[in-house]
Amino acid sequence: MHHRNLTCPAPRPDLDTDVPALLIRLDQNPFHHGTLGAVRSLGRAGIEVHTLVESPASPVNRSRYVHRAHRWPSGGPSTARLYMTLCQVAERIGRRAVLVPMDDVSAIVVAALEERLADSYLMAGQPPGLPERVADKAELARVCHATGVPHPTTVIPESADEAADAAAGLGTPVVAKWSRPWLLPRATGLRSTTLVHTPDEARALFEQSGRAGSRLLLQRHLAGGRDTDWFFHGCFGEGAVCLIGGAGRKELSWPVGTGLTAVGTWLPNDEVEATSRKLAERLGYRGILDLDYRRDHATGTYHLLDFNPRPGAQFRLFTDGAGLDVVRALHLDLTGRQVEVPLPQPGRVFVAENYALLSGMATAAATGPRIRTRRGRTRRLYRSPETAWFASDDPAPFAAMTAAWLGRGGMKGLRRLRPRPTIVAAL
């Protein structure tokens, strides 16, 4: 799909509009609104945007700001195929482009291919192996220990008996995670994260290790609730200097209490922001990151749960008063342009319409969704929010998403609203 002769907003003078961008995502998720956010952010700034996602028919590719949607080769994306495909796409683009991975797997593979692709693409230039290290849940626990960043107590059992003993020692319920969730075969039905309630459930889950493709971790469960789930999005330049960043709080998530951000608010949080910057500096991180935290009710400490070496799906929440966000900051940085001092807009609200609907239904908020401010007051959500899908200047992706989601994703989500027993070993 190749759109021509579109009328786009006047480009910002500080962005180099001669340098195109390629957004790549290996995760086969047509409802990934973060990719659409990146398309619109760069496209509205006058950047020529190319995509390499699961299908040219993806709702993302219906955007007027997609210059060209490139196809995956048949047979699925292995590292070798990805390298060949990226070389072919570079030839079609015809000039060096900024390469923006939109999921963990893409970030890991692109980092491994960086030297071989350097003549065709501008990339963040991470320390060797860093994206894979921080995306791996087991390695992240070690990184947190080494850098002094709070992290839930984690055990990596070596046997089913050790898994049962660890669950008993940590105190049930306990959080079970596969260390490399991107390796989970879809056919297994296993989830990347599961809450287990007995030692026997932990034992049964460990016995699925051969099918999961990576190691099982057991973590102390930090109870959720109001004001517990936070995130940090940032873009870091050379020397791990934070070019733009901000902390936000999950108001609604899907699945409820454990999933992605359905509704989020930009709220200053000194502890989350300082911890995130310290961690990036200690690692020498460069590029975009998305960190998830949970506050321990008992101590008030914010524990790092996940480190995603790419843009978070709700990154457009952190758009400053001049339109700068982490994706635009990356483009500026990699093209040698100056990133101006950000103009924060705390209080902005982000809504992923499809997931907010399901989460709102699940929480059965009779008076409408509300959030509590840090001073204890409440106010309604959705007042002039940043929406994930709907945009008056670009309505086609919303229509395509709605049709596809009602046909597939929505029905799956509605089934999750029904009461059901906890299933652990195979889901």
C-alpha positions as CSV (number, residue, x, y, z in Angstrom):
1,M,0.0,0.0,0.0
2,H,1.5,3.3,-1.1
3,H,-0.2,6.6,-0.5
4,R,0.6,9.6,-2.7
5,N,-0.4,13.3,-3.0
6,L,-1.6,13.6,0.6
7,T,-2.0,17.0,2.2
8,C,0.0,16.9,5.5
9,P,0.5,19.4,8.3
10,A,3.4,21.8,7.8
11,P,6.6,20.1,9.1
12,R,8.3,21.3,12.2
13,P,11.5,23.2,11.2
14,D,13.7,21.3,13.7
15,L,13.0,17.8,12.2
16,D,15.0,16.7,9.3
17,T,12.2,15.8,6.9
18,D,14.7,14.5,4.3
19,V,15.3,11.5,6.5
20,P,12.5,8.9,6.4
21,A,11.6,6.4,9.2
22,L,10.9,2.7,9.2
23,L,8.8,1.3,12.0
24,I,9.3,-2.4,12.5
25,R,7.2,-4.8,14.7
26,L,7.6,-8.6,14.8
27,D,4.9,-9.1,17.3
28,Q,1.8,-10.1,15.3
29,N,-0.6,-7.8,17.1
30,P,-2.9,-5.8,14.7
31,F,-4.3,-3.9,17.8
32,H,-0.9,-2.5,18.8
33,H,-1.8,1.2,19.1
34,G,1.7,2.2,19.9
35,T,2.7,1.6,16.3
36,L,-0.1,3.8,15.1
37,G,1.0,6.5,17.6
38,A,4.5,6.5,16.1
39,V,3.1,6.6,12.5
40,R,1.0,9.7,13.3
41,S,3.7,11.4,15.4
42,L,6.3,11.3,12.7
43,G,3.9,11.6,9.8
44,R,2.3,14.8,11.1
45,A,5.7,16.3,11.4
46,G,6.3,15.8,7.7
47,I,8.5,12.6,8.0
48,E,8.1,9.9,5.3
49,V,6.9,6.9,7.3
50,H,7.4,3.3,6.3
51,T,6.1,0.3,8.2
52,L,7.1,-3.4,8.4
53,V,4.4,-5.1,10.5
54,E,2.4,-8.3,10.5
55,S,0.3,-7.5,7.4
56,P,-0.3,-4.7,4.9
57,A,-4.0,-5.1,5.9
58,S,-3.2,-4.1,9.5
59,P,-5.4,-1.2,10.8
60,V,-2.1,0.7,11.4
61,N,-1.5,0.7,7.6
62,R,-4.8,2.4,6.9
63,S,-3.3,5.6,8.3
64,R,-3.0,8.4,5.8
65,Y,0.5,9.0,7.3
66,V,1.9,5.6,6.1
67,H,3.9,6.3,3.0
68,R,4.4,2.7,2.3
69,A,3.7,-0.6,4.0
70,H,6.3,-3.2,3.3
71,R,5.6,-7.0,3.2
72,W,7.2,-9.7,5.2
73,P,8.7,-12.6,3.2
74,S,6.9,-15.9,3.3
75,G,8.0,-18.4,5.9
76,G,8.1,-16.1,9.0
77,P,10.7,-13.6,10.3
78,S,13.9,-15.3,11.4
79,T,17.0,-13.3,12.0
80,A,18.4,-14.1,8.6
81,R,15.1,-13.3,6.9
82,L,14.8,-10.1,8.8
83,Y,18.3,-9.0,7.7
84,M,17.5,-9.8,4.1
85,T,14.1,-8.1,4.3
86,L,15.5,-4.9,5.9
87,C,18.2,-4.7,3.2
88,Q,15.5,-5.0,0.5
89,V,13.3,-2.4,2.2
90,A,16.3,-0.1,2.4
91,E,16.7,-0.4,-1.3
92,R,13.1,0.5,-1.9
93,I,13.3,3.5,0.4
94,G,16.4,4.7,-1.5
95,R,18.1,6.6,1.4
96,R,19.2,6.0,4.9
97,A,16.2,5.9,7.3
98,V,15.7,6.0,11.1
99,L,14.9,2.5,12.2
100,V,12.4,2.4,15.1
101,P,11.7,-1.1,16.7
102,M,8.2,-1.1,18.2
103,D,8.3,-4.4,20.2
104,D,10.9,-6.2,22.4
105,V,11.7,-8.8,19.8
106,S,12.4,-6.2,17.1
107,A,14.6,-4.3,19.5
108,I,16.6,-7.4,20.3
109,V,17.1,-8.5,16.7
110,V,17.8,-5.0,15.3
111,A,20.4,-4.5,18.0
112,A,22.1,-7.7,17.0
113,L,22.1,-6.6,13.3
114,E,23.2,-3.1,13.9
115,E,26.7,-3.2,12.5
116,R,25.5,-5.0,9.4
117,L,22.7,-2.5,8.8
118,A,24.7,0.7,9.7
119,D,25.0,1.8,6.0
120,S,21.2,1.6,5.5
121,Y,19.7,2.8,8.8
122,L,20.2,5.2,11.7
123,M,19.9,3.3,15.0
124,A,20.2,4.1,18.6
125,G,23.6,2.3,19.1
126,Q,23.0,0.3,22.3
127,P,25.8,-1.4,24.2
128,P,26.1,-5.0,22.8
129,G,23.4,-7.3,24.0
130,L,21.7,-4.7,26.2
131,P,18.1,-4.9,24.8
132,E,18.1,-8.7,25.2
133,R,19.5,-8.4,28.7
134,V,16.9,-6.0,30.0
135,A,13.9,-7.7,28.3
136,D,14.8,-11.0,29.8
137,K,13.0,-11.2,33.2
138,A,15.7,-13.3,34.8
139,E,18.5,-11.0,33.7
140,L,16.5,-7.9,34.7
141,A,16.4,-9.2,38.3
142,R,20.2,-9.4,38.2
143,V,20.5,-6.0,36.7
144,C,18.3,-4.5,39.4
145,H,20.3,-6.2,42.1
146,A,23.6,-4.9,40.6
147,T,22.3,-1.3,40.2
148,G,20.5,-1.0,43.5
149,V,17.0,-0.6,41.8
150,P,14.2,-2.1,43.9
151,H,12.7,-5.3,42.4
152,P,10.4,-7.9,43.8
153,T,12.1,-10.8,45.5
154,T,12.7,-13.3,42.7
155,V,13.5,-17.1,42.7
156,I,14.6,-19.0,39.6
157,P,13.9,-22.7,40.5
158,E,15.9,-25.5,39.0
159,S,13.3,-28.2,39.5
160,A,9.6,-28.7,40.1
161,D,10.2,-29.3,43.8
162,E,12.2,-26.1,44.0
163,A,9.3,-24.3,42.4
164,A,6.9,-25.6,45.0
165,D,9.3,-24.7,47.8
166,A,9.9,-21.2,46.4
167,A,6.1,-20.6,46.2
168,A,5.7,-21.6,49.8
169,G,8.7,-19.5,50.9
170,L,7.6,-16.4,49.0
171,G,4.0,-16.7,50.3
172,T,1.1,-17.3,47.9
173,P,-0.2,-16.0,45.7
174,V,3.0,-15.7,43.8
175,V,3.8,-14.2,40.4
176,A,5.1,-16.7,37.9
177,K,6.9,-15.4,34.7
178,W,8.6,-16.9,31.8
179,S,12.0,-15.1,31.5
180,R,11.8,-14.7,27.7
181,P,8.1,-14.3,26.9
182,W,8.8,-13.7,23.2
183,L,9.8,-17.3,22.9
184,L,6.5,-18.7,24.0
185,P,5.0,-20.7,21.2
186,R,1.4,-19.7,20.5
187,A,0.2,-23.3,20.3
188,T,1.1,-23.9,24.0
189,G,-1.5,-21.4,25.3
190,L,0.9,-20.5,28.1
191,R,0.8,-16.9,29.3
192,S,3.8,-14.8,29.9
193,T,2.7,-14.0,33.5
194,T,0.5,-16.0,35.7
195,L,-0.7,-15.6,39.4
196,V,-0.4,-19.0,41.1
197,H,-2.1,-19.7,44.5
198,T,-0.5,-22.9,45.8
199,P,2.8,-24.7,45.7
200,D,1.3,-27.4,43.6
201,E,0.3,-24.9,41.0
202,A,3.9,-23.7,40.8
203,R,5.1,-27.2,40.5
204,A,2.7,-27.9,37.6
205,L,3.7,-24.7,35.8
206,F,7.4,-25.5,36.1
207,E,6.7,-28.8,34.4
208,Q,5.7,-26.8,31.3
209,S,9.3,-25.4,31.0
210,G,10.2,-27.6,28.1
211,R,7.3,-26.1,26.1
212,A,7.8,-22.5,27.1
213,G,11.3,-22.0,25.6
214,S,12.8,-20.2,28.6
215,R,13.1,-20.4,32.4
216,L,10.4,-19.9,35.0
217,L,10.7,-17.2,37.6
218,L,8.7,-16.9,40.8
219,Q,8.3,-13.4,42.3
220,R,6.8,-12.0,45.5
221,H,3.4,-10.7,44.7
222,L,2.9,-7.0,45.3
223,A,-0.8,-6.3,45.7
224,G,-2.4,-4.0,43.2
225,G,-4.9,-1.3,43.9
226,R,-5.3,2.5,43.7
227,D,-2.1,4.4,43.1
228,T,0.1,1.3,42.7
229,D,0.9,0.9,39.0
230,W,3.2,3.4,37.4
231,F,5.4,3.7,34.3
232,F,8.2,5.8,32.9
233,H,8.8,6.6,29.2
234,G,11.9,8.2,28.1
235,C,14.4,8.8,25.2
236,F,18.1,8.9,26.0
237,G,20.9,10.3,23.9
238,E,24.6,9.8,23.9
239,G,26.0,9.3,27.4
240,A,22.5,8.2,28.6
241,V,21.4,11.8,28.8
242,C,17.6,12.0,29.2
243,L,16.3,14.0,26.2
244,I,12.6,13.7,27.2
245,G,10.9,11.6,29.8
246,G,8.0,11.4,32.2
247,A,6.2,9.3,34.8
248,G,2.6,8.2,34.5
249,R,0.0,6.2,36.5
250,K,-2.2,3.4,35.2
251,E,-5.8,4.3,36.0
252,L,-7.3,1.3,34.2
253,S,-5.6,-1.7,32.7
254,W,-6.6,-4.7,30.6
255,P,-6.6,-7.4,31.8
256,V,-7.6,-5.6,35.0
257,G,-4.8,-5.3,37.5
258,T,-2.1,-6.9,35.4
259,G,-2.3,-5.8,31.8
260,L,-1.5,-3.0,29.5
261,T,-2.5,0.6,30.1
262,A,-6.1,1.2,29.1
263,V,-6.2,4.7,30.7
264,G,-3.2,6.5,32.0
265,T,-2.3,9.9,33.4
266,W,0.9,11.9,33.2
267,L,1.7,12.7,36.9
268,P,5.1,13.9,38.2
269,N,6.7,11.3,40.5
270,D,10.2,12.2,41.7
271,E,11.1,8.6,42.8
272,V,10.0,6.9,39.6
273,E,11.8,9.5,37.5
274,A,15.0,9.5,39.5
275,T,15.2,5.7,39.6
276,S,14.6,5.5,35.8
277,R,17.3,8.0,35.0
278,K,19.7,6.3,37.4
279,L,19.2,2.9,35.8
280,A,19.6,4.2,32.2
281,E,22.8,6.0,33.2
282,R,24.2,2.9,34.9
283,L,23.5,0.8,31.8
284,G,24.7,3.4,29.3
285,Y,21.3,3.1,27.7
286,R,20.6,5.0,24.5
287,G,17.3,5.2,22.7
288,I,13.7,4.8,23.8
289,L,12.6,2.8,26.9
290,D,9.4,1.9,28.7
291,L,9.6,0.9,32.4
292,D,6.8,-0.5,34.5
293,Y,6.7,-0.1,38.3
294,R,4.5,-1.2,41.2
295,R,4.4,0.5,44.6
296,D,4.6,-1.7,47.6
297,H,1.8,-0.7,50.0
298,A,3.8,-1.8,53.0
299,T,6.9,0.3,52.4
300,G,5.9,2.8,49.7
301,T,8.9,1.7,47.6
302,Y,8.5,1.6,43.8
303,H,9.7,-1.8,42.4
304,L,10.7,-2.2,38.8
305,L,8.6,-5.0,37.2
306,D,9.5,-4.7,33.4
307,F,12.0,-3.0,31.2
308,N,10.9,-2.7,27.6
309,P,13.7,-1.5,25.3
310,R,11.4,0.3,22.9
311,P,8.4,2.8,22.9
312,G,5.5,1.9,25.2
313,A,2.1,1.7,23.6
314,Q,0.9,4.8,25.4
315,F,4.0,6.9,24.7
316,R,1.9,9.7,23.1
317,L,0.7,10.5,26.7
318,F,4.1,12.2,27.2
319,T,3.8,14.8,24.4
320,D,5.1,18.1,25.5
321,G,3.7,21.6,24.8
322,A,5.6,21.8,21.5
323,G,4.6,18.3,20.2
324,L,7.8,16.6,21.2
325,D,7.5,12.9,22.2
326,V,10.0,10.1,22.6
327,V,9.8,9.0,18.9
328,R,10.3,12.5,17.6
329,A,13.2,12.9,20.1
330,L,14.8,9.8,18.7
331,H,14.5,11.0,15.1
332,L,16.0,14.4,16.1
333,D,18.9,12.7,18.0
334,L,19.8,10.2,15.3
335,T,19.8,12.9,12.6
336,G,22.1,15.2,14.6
337,R,19.4,17.7,15.4
338,Q,19.1,19.4,18.7
339,V,16.4,18.3,21.1
340,E,14.9,21.4,22.8
341,V,14.2,21.3,26.5
342,P,10.8,19.7,26.9
343,L,7.7,21.6,28.0
344,P,6.0,19.1,30.3
345,Q,2.2,18.8,30.3
346,P,1.3,16.8,33.5
347,G,-2.3,15.9,33.8
348,R,-2.6,14.7,30.2
349,V,-4.8,11.6,29.9
350,F,-4.3,8.7,27.5
351,V,-7.2,6.4,26.5
352,A,-6.9,3.1,24.5
353,E,-10.6,3.1,23.5
354,N,-11.1,-0.7,23.0
355,Y,-9.2,-1.8,26.2
356,A,-10.7,1.1,28.3
357,L,-14.2,-0.1,27.3
358,L,-13.4,-3.7,28.5
359,S,-11.7,-2.5,31.7
360,G,-14.5,-0.1,32.5
361,M,-17.0,-2.9,32.1
362,A,-15.0,-5.2,34.3
363,T,-14.7,-2.7,37.1
364,A,-18.4,-1.9,36.8
365,A,-17.9,1.8,37.6
366,A,-21.5,2.9,38.0
367,T,-20.7,6.7,38.0
368,G,-18.2,6.5,35.2
369,P,-14.4,6.1,35.4
370,R,-12.6,8.4,37.7
371,I,-9.0,8.9,38.8
372,R,-7.7,10.1,42.1
373,T,-5.2,12.9,42.1
374,R,-2.1,12.8,44.3
375,R,-3.8,15.2,46.7
376,G,-6.7,12.8,47.2
377,R,-9.3,14.6,45.0
378,T,-11.2,12.7,42.3
379,R,-12.0,13.8,38.8
380,R,-13.5,12.2,35.7
381,L,-11.4,10.6,33.0
382,Y,-11.7,11.3,29.3
383,R,-11.6,15.1,29.5
384,S,-9.9,15.9,26.2
385,P,-7.7,12.8,26.3
386,E,-5.0,11.6,23.9
387,T,-6.8,8.7,22.2
388,A,-5.0,5.7,20.9
389,W,-7.1,5.1,17.8
390,F,-9.5,7.9,16.9
391,A,-8.2,11.0,15.3
392,S,-10.3,13.5,13.3
393,D,-7.4,14.0,10.8
394,D,-6.9,10.2,10.4
395,P,-10.1,8.3,10.9
396,A,-9.5,5.2,8.8
397,P,-7.4,3.2,11.4
398,F,-10.1,3.6,14.0
399,A,-12.7,2.2,11.7
400,A,-10.5,-0.7,10.6
401,M,-9.6,-1.5,14.3
402,T,-13.2,-1.4,15.4
403,A,-14.3,-3.8,12.7
404,A,-11.5,-6.2,13.4
405,W,-11.7,-5.9,17.1
406,L,-15.5,-6.5,17.3
407,G,-15.0,-9.5,15.1
408,R,-12.1,-11.1,17.0
409,G,-10.4,-9.2,19.8
410,G,-13.6,-7.8,21.4
411,M,-15.3,-11.2,21.6
412,K,-12.1,-12.6,23.2
413,G,-12.1,-9.7,25.7
414,L,-15.8,-10.1,26.5
415,R,-15.2,-13.8,27.3
416,R,-12.6,-12.6,29.9
417,L,-15.4,-10.8,31.7
418,R,-17.1,-14.1,32.6
419,P,-16.2,-15.6,36.0
420,R,-13.9,-18.5,35.6
421,P,-11.5,-20.7,37.7
422,T,-7.8,-19.9,37.8
423,I,-6.0,-22.0,35.2
424,V,-2.3,-22.4,35.6
425,A,-0.5,-25.1,33.8
426,A,-2.0,-24.7,30.3
427,L,-4.1,-21.7,29.3
